[in-house]
Amino acid sequence: MTPWARQVARAIATLQAQTGISHAELVRHCGFSHTYYYKRLRGDEAFDLDDVANLAAPLGVTLVELMELAALMPEKNEDDRGAVVKVDGAELGRRLRYLEDTSVYELDIPELDRQLQTEGFSFNQNDWTELTTGTATSSVYEAILKRIAQAFHVPDEYLTDTGRPAWADRIEAEIDFDRAVQDAHVQRIAARSLGEVSAAELRALAAAIRG
């Protein structure tokens, strides 16, 4: 992908964030498939001139204005979006599903997408599904995993380092304990405030709270 094509994609992402138009509304207006649009917004392929012309109106600009904005975008290389980490896809998927099912926090995918657009990425439900159903070693931008970790209030390394099973088990025990406390509507006690309690002890406490 050429630097100019990346600048065009970045300009489109910027305008979409400014207007607040959703991915669904935009692809419906332009007659794109979701896959077609996301591949180009992510930088996997380039928007052609007809694509850009179709996108301009719903983004509230003329074709010329969109191209002028693209010219102002920094000429970043893909590597400028930060480090790529190699993870065990199956284990990453398991951890993400655990967070989705157990955490007291919820992932707001549209909000995550808005945050990531400032770093040159886009993110949608299809991307989430792809991450949660991985089966092999995968390369993932670290920035994406860090944003997801922040949304769920877990250490970044829980997602960026899919090794360290004992450490991950302790994190999951804390999440389980916090969920038990919330579900029981008892006085809020954060698992991390309990100090050096083992994962097994935290799970026993969670079970006791649940009755």
C-alpha positions as CSV (number, residue, x, y, z in Angstrom):
1,M,0.0,0.0,0.0
2,T,1.4,3.4,-1.0
3,P,1.9,6.2,1.5
4,W,-0.8,8.2,-0.3
5,A,-3.3,5.4,0.0
6,R,-2.6,5.3,3.7
7,Q,-3.1,9.1,4.0
8,V,-6.5,8.7,2.2
9,A,-7.6,6.0,4.6
10,R,-6.4,8.1,7.6
11,A,-8.4,11.1,6.3
12,I,-11.5,9.0,5.9
13,A,-11.1,7.6,9.5
14,T,-10.6,11.2,10.8
15,L,-13.8,12.5,9.1
16,Q,-15.8,9.5,10.2
17,A,-14.8,10.2,13.8
18,Q,-15.6,13.9,13.4
19,T,-19.1,13.3,11.9
20,G,-20.0,10.4,14.2
21,I,-21.4,8.4,11.3
22,S,-21.2,4.7,12.1
23,H,-19.5,2.1,10.0
24,A,-22.9,0.5,9.2
25,E,-24.4,3.7,8.0
26,L,-21.4,4.6,5.9
27,V,-21.1,1.2,4.1
28,R,-24.9,1.2,3.5
29,H,-24.8,4.6,2.0
30,C,-21.9,3.7,-0.3
31,G,-23.0,0.2,-1.2
32,F,-19.8,-1.4,0.1
33,S,-19.7,-4.7,1.9
34,H,-18.3,-4.5,5.5
35,T,-15.3,-6.6,4.5
36,Y,-14.5,-4.4,1.5
37,Y,-14.6,-1.2,3.6
38,Y,-12.7,-2.6,6.6
39,K,-9.9,-4.0,4.5
40,R,-9.3,-0.5,3.0
41,L,-9.7,1.4,6.3
42,R,-7.2,-0.9,8.0
43,G,-4.8,-0.4,5.1
44,D,-4.8,-3.9,3.8
45,E,-5.9,-2.6,0.4
46,A,-6.5,0.9,-1.1
47,F,-9.6,2.9,-1.8
48,D,-10.0,3.7,-5.5
49,L,-11.1,7.1,-6.7
50,D,-14.7,6.0,-7.1
51,D,-14.7,4.8,-3.5
52,V,-13.4,8.1,-2.3
53,A,-16.0,10.0,-4.3
54,N,-18.8,7.9,-2.8
55,L,-17.5,8.4,0.7
56,A,-17.1,12.2,0.5
57,A,-20.8,13.2,0.7
58,P,-21.8,11.1,3.8
59,L,-18.6,12.4,5.5
60,G,-19.8,15.9,4.9
61,V,-17.1,17.0,2.5
62,T,-16.5,17.3,-1.3
63,L,-14.1,15.0,-3.1
64,V,-11.6,17.8,-3.3
65,E,-11.9,18.6,0.4
66,L,-11.3,15.0,1.3
67,M,-8.3,14.8,-1.0
68,E,-7.0,18.0,0.6
69,L,-7.4,16.6,4.0
70,A,-5.5,13.4,3.0
71,A,-2.6,15.6,1.8
72,L,-2.4,17.0,5.3
73,M,-2.2,13.6,6.9
74,P,1.3,12.4,8.1
75,E,3.0,10.0,5.8
76,K,3.3,7.2,8.3
77,N,4.5,3.7,7.5
78,E,2.6,0.7,8.8
79,D,5.4,0.2,11.4
80,D,4.6,3.7,12.8
81,R,1.5,2.2,14.3
82,G,3.6,0.5,16.9
83,A,4.9,-2.9,17.8
84,V,3.4,-6.2,16.6
85,V,3.3,-9.0,19.1
86,K,3.1,-12.7,18.4
87,V,0.5,-14.4,20.6
88,D,-1.0,-17.9,20.9
89,G,-4.2,-17.2,19.1
90,A,-6.2,-19.9,21.0
91,E,-5.0,-18.7,24.4
92,L,-5.7,-15.1,23.5
93,G,-9.2,-16.0,22.3
94,R,-9.8,-17.8,25.6
95,R,-8.7,-14.9,27.7
96,L,-10.8,-12.4,25.7
97,R,-13.8,-14.7,26.0
98,Y,-13.2,-15.0,29.7
99,L,-13.1,-11.2,30.0
100,E,-16.3,-10.8,28.0
101,D,-18.1,-13.4,30.1
102,T,-16.8,-12.7,33.6
103,S,-15.4,-9.1,33.9
104,V,-17.5,-6.5,35.7
105,Y,-16.5,-4.2,32.9
106,E,-17.9,-4.3,29.3
107,L,-16.1,-3.6,26.0
108,D,-17.7,-0.8,24.0
109,I,-16.6,-1.7,20.5
110,P,-17.7,1.6,18.9
111,E,-15.8,3.5,21.6
112,L,-12.8,1.3,21.2
113,D,-12.9,2.0,17.5
114,R,-13.0,5.7,18.1
115,Q,-9.9,5.5,20.4
116,L,-8.0,3.3,17.9
117,Q,-8.7,5.6,15.0
118,T,-6.5,8.2,16.6
119,E,-3.7,5.6,16.3
120,G,-4.3,4.7,12.7
121,F,-6.5,1.6,13.3
122,S,-10.1,0.7,13.0
123,F,-11.9,-2.0,15.0
124,N,-15.3,-3.6,14.6
125,Q,-17.4,-6.6,15.7
126,N,-15.7,-8.8,13.0
127,D,-12.3,-7.9,14.3
128,W,-13.4,-8.9,17.8
129,T,-14.8,-12.2,16.6
130,E,-11.6,-12.9,14.8
131,L,-9.5,-12.3,17.9
132,T,-11.8,-14.4,20.2
133,T,-11.8,-17.4,17.8
134,G,-8.1,-17.6,16.9
135,T,-6.6,-21.0,16.8
136,A,-2.9,-20.5,15.7
137,T,0.0,-18.2,16.5
138,S,-1.1,-14.7,15.5
139,S,0.5,-11.3,15.0
140,V,-1.5,-8.5,16.5
141,Y,-0.7,-4.8,16.9
142,E,0.2,-4.3,20.6
143,A,-1.8,-1.0,20.6
144,I,-5.1,-2.9,19.9
145,L,-4.5,-5.4,22.7
146,K,-3.5,-2.6,25.2
147,R,-6.7,-0.7,24.5
148,I,-8.8,-3.8,25.1
149,A,-6.9,-4.5,28.3
150,Q,-7.5,-1.0,29.5
151,A,-11.2,-1.3,28.7
152,F,-11.4,-4.4,30.9
153,H,-9.1,-2.9,33.6
154,V,-6.5,-5.7,33.4
155,P,-2.7,-5.5,33.0
156,D,-1.7,-5.1,29.4
157,E,0.5,-8.2,29.7
158,Y,-2.6,-10.3,30.3
159,L,-3.3,-10.0,26.5
160,T,0.1,-9.1,25.1
161,D,1.9,-12.1,26.7
162,T,-0.1,-15.3,26.3
163,G,2.4,-17.3,28.3
164,R,2.8,-17.1,32.1
165,P,-0.2,-19.3,32.9
166,A,0.1,-19.1,36.7
167,W,0.2,-15.3,36.6
168,A,-2.8,-15.3,34.2
169,D,-4.7,-17.6,36.5
170,R,-4.2,-15.1,39.4
171,I,-5.6,-12.3,37.2
172,E,-8.6,-14.4,36.3
173,A,-9.2,-15.3,40.0
174,E,-9.3,-11.6,40.8
175,I,-11.8,-11.0,38.0
176,D,-13.9,-13.9,39.3
177,F,-13.8,-12.5,42.8
178,D,-14.8,-9.0,41.7
179,R,-17.7,-10.5,39.7
180,A,-18.9,-12.4,42.7
181,V,-18.8,-9.3,44.9
182,Q,-20.8,-7.3,42.4
183,D,-23.3,-10.0,41.8
184,A,-23.9,-10.4,45.5
185,H,-24.4,-6.7,45.9
186,V,-22.1,-6.7,49.0
187,Q,-19.8,-3.8,49.9
188,R,-17.3,-3.3,47.1
189,I,-14.0,-5.1,47.9
190,A,-11.4,-5.1,45.1
191,A,-9.5,-8.4,44.9
192,R,-6.3,-6.5,44.5
193,S,-6.8,-4.9,47.9
194,L,-6.6,-8.3,49.6
195,G,-2.8,-8.6,49.2
196,E,-0.9,-11.8,48.8
197,V,-3.9,-14.2,48.5
198,S,-3.5,-17.1,46.1
199,A,-5.7,-17.7,43.1
200,A,-7.2,-20.7,44.8
201,E,-8.0,-18.7,47.9
202,L,-9.6,-16.0,45.8
203,R,-11.8,-18.5,44.0
204,A,-12.8,-20.1,47.4
205,L,-13.8,-16.6,48.6
206,A,-15.7,-16.0,45.5
207,A,-17.5,-19.3,45.9
208,A,-18.3,-18.4,49.6
209,I,-19.7,-15.1,48.5
210,R,-22.0,-16.8,46.0
211,G,-23.2,-19.1,48.7
